[in-house]
């Protein structure tokens, strides 16, 4: 019997969007106290349900604004569902907005240990993998430079290198294989594929169906916060390609 590693049950996420333009925090607080701020309810996700078994790789497809990143952040525990529940077995390595959790005043080296600690790994464990992380990131000359002096691409490369050097049970990827130049992208994809041999479970967001077909064995399509297709990867990718070719946006 297959072991369910990720279980998402009837998950909905509600955001309250501010209708009015407020120039500063003081004005915002005053308007809130006077009840002069009006909000529009926006359901980013509605009644999402699916499971991912150990070792399966689920592709998440959808146009901009469909709710893909919101879904991954919910599975990663960054967002709490308004309704429903999410259950994940084991350590998660969320590669969402790579490098967003870095401390800008710390060097690349210091952030490697900081990032590792937030994922629950000991300093000794990260020390054993430190050289591998730096070499893969190709940032040897900049590793003692504060992160605030890194480009967004350099931050993303370092984040990717740290997340893939550890050994999580679940890997969450949000458009991260577009990081860096073509050479680094190819190297990144190969690293992910190599991790599959260890039975890792993957949730992968991408607009690139060729990439999803190579990496995943299952896929879903999100549209306006709802799942409109769920099944075998080639079948679902064919549906998505038809939507793209028909001009749906």
C-alpha positions in Angstrom: 0.0 0.0 0.0 1.3 3.4 -1.0 2.3 5.8 1.8 0.6 9.2 1.7 3.2 11.9 2.4 1.2 15.0 1.5 -2.5 15.3 2.2 -4.5 18.4 1.3 -8.2 18.2 2.3 -10.8 20.8 1.3 -8.4 23.7 1.6 -9.6 27.2 1.0 -7.6 30.4 1.5 -9.3 33.8 1.9 -7.5 37.1 1.5 -9.1 40.5 2.4 -8.0 43.0 -0.2 -8.0 46.7 0.8 -10.1 48.7 -1.7 -8.6 52.1 -0.8 -5.1 53.6 -1.3 -3.5 54.4 2.1 -0.2 56.4 2.0 1.2 55.5 5.4 0.8 53.3 8.5 -0.6 56.1 10.7 -3.4 56.9 8.2 -4.1 53.2 7.9 -4.5 52.7 11.7 -6.7 55.8 12.0 -9.0 54.6 9.1 -9.1 51.1 10.7 -10.1 52.5 14.1 -12.8 54.7 12.4 -13.9 51.7 10.3 -13.3 53.7 7.2 -11.4 50.9 5.4 -13.4 48.6 3.1 -12.2 45.2 2.1 -13.0 42.9 -0.8 -13.0 39.2 -0.1 -10.8 37.2 -2.5 -10.7 33.4 -2.3 -7.2 32.5 -3.6 -8.0 28.7 -3.2 -11.3 27.0 -3.0 -11.9 23.4 -1.8 -8.6 22.0 -2.9 -8.1 18.3 -2.2 -5.4 15.9 -3.4 -2.8 13.5 -2.0 0.8 12.8 -3.0 2.3 9.4 -2.1 6.0 8.8 -1.1 8.2 9.2 -4.1 5.6 10.7 -6.4 6.3 14.0 -8.2 3.3 16.3 -8.7 3.4 19.1 -11.2 1.2 22.2 -10.5 0.2 24.1 -13.6 -1.9 27.2 -14.1 -1.9 30.7 -15.5 -0.8 33.7 -13.5 -3.1 34.3 -10.5 -4.5 30.8 -10.5 -3.3 30.1 -6.9 -0.2 28.0 -7.6 2.2 29.8 -5.3 -0.5 30.2 -2.6 -1.0 26.4 -2.7 2.7 25.7 -2.3 3.0 28.2 0.6 0.1 26.5 2.3 1.6 23.0 2.0 4.9 24.4 3.2 3.2 25.9 6.3 3.9 29.5 5.4 0.1 30.2 5.0 -2.6 28.7 7.3 -5.8 27.5 5.5 -8.9 29.5 6.1 -10.8 26.2 5.8 -9.6 22.6 5.5 -6.4 21.0 6.5 -2.9 20.1 5.3 -0.8 17.2 6.6 2.8 16.5 5.6 5.0 13.7 6.8 8.7 14.4 7.3 11.1 17.3 6.7 10.1 19.8 4.0 12.5 21.8 1.9 10.5 24.6 0.4 12.2 26.4 -2.5 9.7 29.2 -2.8 11.1 32.7 -3.5 14.6 31.3 -3.1 16.7 33.4 -0.8 13.8 35.3 0.7 14.6 34.0 4.1 18.2 35.2 4.1 19.5 37.9 6.4 20.9 40.6 4.2 23.5 41.8 6.7 25.0 38.3 7.0 27.5 36.9 4.5 26.7 34.0 2.2 28.6 31.7 4.5 26.7 32.8 7.6 23.4 32.4 5.7 24.2 28.8 4.7 24.2 27.9 8.4 21.2 30.1 9.2 19.1 28.6 6.4 20.2 25.1 7.5 19.2 25.8 11.1 15.7 26.9 10.0 15.3 23.6 8.2 16.2 21.8 11.5 19.7 20.6 10.6 22.6 20.8 13.1 25.7 23.0 12.4 27.8 19.8 12.2 25.5 18.4 9.5 25.8 21.7 7.4 29.6 21.8 8.0 29.8 18.4 6.4 28.0 19.7 3.3 29.4 23.2 3.2 32.0 22.7 0.5 29.4 20.9 -1.7 26.9 23.8 -1.2 29.4 26.5 -2.1 30.8 24.6 -5.1 27.3 24.0 -6.6 26.3 27.6 -6.2 29.5 28.7 -8.0 29.8 31.6 -5.6 33.2 30.8 -4.1 34.5 34.3 -4.7 31.5 35.9 -3.0 30.8 33.6 -0.1 32.2 36.0 2.5 30.4 39.0 1.0 27.2 40.2 2.7 24.0 38.9 1.0 22.8 42.5 0.5 25.4 42.9 -2.2 24.2 39.8 -4.1 22.0 40.0 -7.2 18.6 38.2 -7.0 20.1 35.5 -9.2 23.0 34.9 -6.8 20.7 34.7 -3.8 18.5 32.2 -5.6 21.4 30.1 -6.6 22.7 30.0 -3.0 19.2 29.1 -1.7 18.8 26.3 -4.3 22.3 24.9 -3.4 21.5 24.8 0.3 18.0 23.3 -0.1 19.2 20.5 -2.4 22.3 19.7 -0.3 20.2 18.5 2.6 18.0 15.4 2.6 14.3 16.3 2.9 11.4 13.9 2.5 9.4 16.5 0.6 10.8 19.1 -1.9 8.6 22.0 -2.9 9.7 23.8 -6.1 8.2 27.1 -7.3 9.6 28.1 -10.7 13.1 27.6 -9.3 14.5 25.8 -12.3 14.6 29.1 -14.1 17.4 30.3 -11.8 20.6 31.5 -13.5 21.9 30.9 -17.0 21.2 27.9 -19.2 24.2 26.0 -17.8 23.1 26.5 -14.2 19.5 25.6 -15.1 20.6 22.3 -16.7 22.8 21.6 -13.7 19.9 22.4 -11.3 17.4 20.1 -13.1 20.0 17.3 -13.1 20.4 17.8 -9.3 16.7 17.5 -8.8 16.4 14.4 -10.9 19.3 12.8 -9.0 17.3 13.4 -5.8 14.4 11.4 -7.1 16.5 8.2 -6.8 16.4 8.6 -3.0 12.6 8.4 -3.1 12.0 12.1 -2.5 8.4 13.5 -2.9 8.1 16.6 -5.0 5.6 19.4 -5.7 6.7 21.4 -8.6 5.2 24.6 -10.1 6.2 25.6 -13.6 4.7 27.1 -16.8 6.9 24.8 -18.8 5.0 21.6 -19.7 8.1 20.1 -21.3 9.9 20.4 -17.9 6.9 19.1 -16.0 6.7 16.1 -18.3 10.4 15.3 -17.6 10.3 15.8 -13.9 6.8 14.7 -12.8 4.6 11.7 -12.9 1.3 13.4 -11.9 -0.1 16.9 -12.4 -2.9 19.2 -11.6 -4.2 22.4 -13.2 -5.4 25.3 -11.1 -7.7 27.9 -12.5 -9.1 30.7 -10.3 -8.2 28.8 -7.2 -9.8 25.5 -8.2 -8.5 22.2 -9.5 -9.8 21.7 -13.0 -7.7 18.7 -14.0 -5.9 16.0 -12.0 -4.2 12.9 -13.2 -1.3 11.4 -15.2 1.3 14.0 -16.2 1.1 13.7 -20.0 -2.7 13.7 -20.0 -2.8 16.8 -17.8 0.0 18.6 -19.7 -1.9 18.0 -22.9 -5.0 19.7 -21.5 -2.8 22.6 -20.3 -1.1 23.0 -23.7 -4.6 23.0 -25.3 -5.6 25.8 -23.0 -2.5 27.8 -23.9 -3.0 27.3 -27.6 -6.6 28.3 -27.4 -5.6 31.6 -26.0 -7.1 31.2 -22.5 -5.5 33.6 -20.1 
